[in-house]
Amino acid sequence: MNLAPCPDCGNDCSLTATTCPRCGRNMKLGNLSGSNAVEVTDSQMPNIFSYILAVFIGLIGSIVAGFTGTMLGIPMILSACITLFALGALFGFAWSKVGWKWGLWLVAVSNFIWFIGAVSIGKNSSFVLLPFFIEILPSLISSCIGAYLGAEFRRKQYKNDGVV
């Protein structure tokens, strides 16, 4: 039986397989003849525009979530975490190749701006570290978890359908 390693996970796959049985990577149909030729769909590979979109939507989403949460009487951090979780899941689902790292792209700019503002307002180190653990870390964790779950959902969905 002719086998070729999957480029994503390294699992040995049959040359006639359409997907990797371990990770679900789409293997190119036809004559592989022992090479590592693999087809990656455009929907799995993000372009530079998708990263810029993630930063912009993450920034706008954080601001809108904060104001909306305040108007509805929900704590601002809870509203931001729920919104960033949902945005992470959407980006993870849309471009599953990047996976949980979409969470970093979604919150990087807004949290950096927030951190710089906190540092410039208060010179006390406890003032800077406390907001990090209360505000920045939960939003980062929720967006990364959302992106991971969105990517995993897409992989499992398409793996069951035999598409990816």
Long-range contacts (C-beta under 8 A, 24 or more apart in sequence): 2-34, 4-32, 4-34, 4-35, 4-36, 5-36, 6-38, 7-36, 7-38, 18-162, 19-159, 19-162, 19-164, 23-155, 24-155, 24-156, 24-158, 24-159, 24-164, 25-164, 26-163, 26-164, 40-97, 41-164, 43-94, 43-95, 44-95, 44-96, 44-97, 44-164, 45-95, 45-97, 46-95, 46-97, 46-98, 50-91, 50-94, 50-95, 51-105, 54-91, 54-102, 54-105, 54-106, 55-105, 55-106, 55-108, 55-109, 57-87, 57-106, 58-84, 58-87, 58-105, 58-106, 58-107, 58-108, 58-109, 58-110, 58-143, 59-109, 59-110, 59-113, 61-87, 61-106, 62-107, 62-110, 62-139, 63-110, 77-134, 77-135, 77-138, 77-139, 80-139, 81-138, 81-139, 81-142, 82-142, 84-139, 84-142, 84-143, 84-146, 85-142, 85-143, 85-145, 85-146, 86-146, 87-143, 87-146, 88-142, 88-143, 88-144, 88-145, 88-146, 88-147, 88-148, 88-150, 89-146, 89-147, 89-149, 89-150, 89-153, 90-150, 91-147, 91-150, 92-146, 92-147, 92-148, 92-149, 92-150, 92-151, 92-152, 92-153, 92-154, 93-150, 93-151, 93-153, 93-154, 94-150, 96-150, 96-151, 96-152, 96-154, 96-155, 96-164, 97-151, 98-147, 98-151, 99-147, 99-148, 99-151, 99-152, 100-144, 100-145, 100-147, 100-148, 100-151, 101-144, 101-147, 102-143, 102-144, 102-147, 102-150, 102-151, 103-140, 103-141, 103-142, 103-143, 103-144, 103-145, 103-146, 103-147, 103-148, 104-140, 104-143, 104-144, 106-143, 106-147, 107-136, 107-139, 107-140, 107-143, 110-139, 111-136, 111-139, 111-140
